[in-house]
Amino acid sequence: MQFSLQHPLHADLLEGVYAVAEPAGYQIALSAVAAGGGEQRATYTLLADRCAALILLGPQAPAARLTELAGQLPVVSVARRLRGTAPGVEVVRTADDEGARQAVDHLVALGHHDIAHIDGGRAPGAADRRRGYRTAMSRHGLADHARVLPGSLTEEDGATGAHALLDATPLPTAVLAFNDRSATGVLDTFLRARVSVPDEVSVIGFDDSHLARLAHVNLTTVGHDIPRIAELAVGRAIARLEGERTPTGEAVVAPHLVIRGTTAGPA
């Protein structure tokens, strides 16, 4: 199983995969994508260990490379839409666009109209979350208020987006960040700038990682159905190994909004 040390969500997914695989009689071999080591090296390590199947969390390798791997052994991609570009690769992902729509719907229900989105750049799921945000804003008649700022996966990216919002006029009343790490960077920047959350600006993350659950963060966020994702990922890998006839292709799991202390009605 390949995962990234930079994504708190992956730790939750690892626990979920272990909980499903071990009772089924399968062992999990891990290979981490660290800041100094790329996906190719992590994948090679798993292949060298003669793993029977690969579960890849948020892979960023080209679709052609994933197809090549799928010609050697069962491959399950988790948390990345492939749009049919990688034949033979099983896909299990959250409906990221629906999660973004849930976040916007929540903010609009609280009375917000000026809602900005700090996006995830080219990260897996970013395009869907960006599209879901724009779709929801348009559906609420707020297309003219839509603002998408470039971002990515880290706290630093969230902080950069927050600084851009502070420099702009006017400051939005709510911000949807690409993930919880980005949202944490937004919260830190607003704290340093003496912008009160949620009294002046509401903030929503995405993932419901352990960061969001910390008492001093208490982040409203969009959560993944980790047990269901893990069940589908492991189940599809085992089915391929054992030659069972099961649904193939893309499995899309519904997200859910987790409301905490960083959202409230606009001042």
TAWO-V51970 format. One record per backbone hydrogen bond with DSSP energy under -1.0 kcal/mol. NH is the residue of the N-H (numbers start at 0). CO is the residue of the C=O. Records with the same first field share a line. If there is no record, write none. Layout:
NH = CO, CO
//
This chain:
1 = 54
2 = 30
4 = 32
6 = 3
9 = 6
12 = 8
13 = 9
14 = 10
15 = 11
16 = 12
17 = 13
18 = 14
19 = 15
20 = 16
21 = 17
24 = 21
25 = 20
30 = 0
32 = 2
36 = 33
41 = 37
42 = 38
43 = 39
44 = 40
45 = 41
46 = 42
47 = 43
48 = 44
49 = 46
50 = 45
53 = 73
55 = 75
56 = 1
57 = 77
65 = 61
66 = 62
67 = 63
68 = 64
69 = 65
71 = 68
72 = 68
75 = 53
76 = 89
77 = 55
78 = 91
84 = 81
88 = 85
89 = 74
90 = 248
91 = 76
92 = 250
94 = 252
95 = 93
98 = 94
99 = 95
100 = 96
101 = 97
102 = 98
103 = 99
104 = 100
105 = 101
106 = 102
107 = 103
108 = 104
109 = 105
110 = 107
111 = 106
114 = 112
115 = 173
116 = 146
117 = 175
118 = 148
122 = 119
125 = 122
128 = 124
129 = 125
130 = 126
131 = 127
132 = 128
133 = 129
134 = 130
135 = 131
136 = 132
137 = 133
138 = 134
139 = 135
140 = 137
141 = 136
144 = 141
145 = 142
148 = 116
157 = 153
158 = 154
159 = 155
160 = 156
161 = 157
162 = 158
163 = 159
164 = 160
165 = 161
166 = 162
172 = 113
173 = 113
174 = 201
175 = 115
176 = 203
177 = 117
179 = 205
182 = 178
183 = 179
184 = 180
185 = 181
186 = 182
187 = 183
188 = 184
189 = 185
190 = 186
191 = 187
192 = 188
193 = 190
194 = 189
199 = 195
200 = 195
201 = 172
202 = 261
203 = 174
204 = 219
206 = 221
213 = 210
216 = 213
217 = 213
218 = 211
220 = 257
222 = 255
225 = 223
228 = 224
229 = 225
230 = 226
231 = 227
232 = 228
233 = 229
234 = 230
235 = 231
236 = 232
237 = 233
238 = 234
239 = 235
240 = 236
241 = 237
243 = 238
250 = 90
252 = 92
255 = 222
257 = 220
260 = 217
//
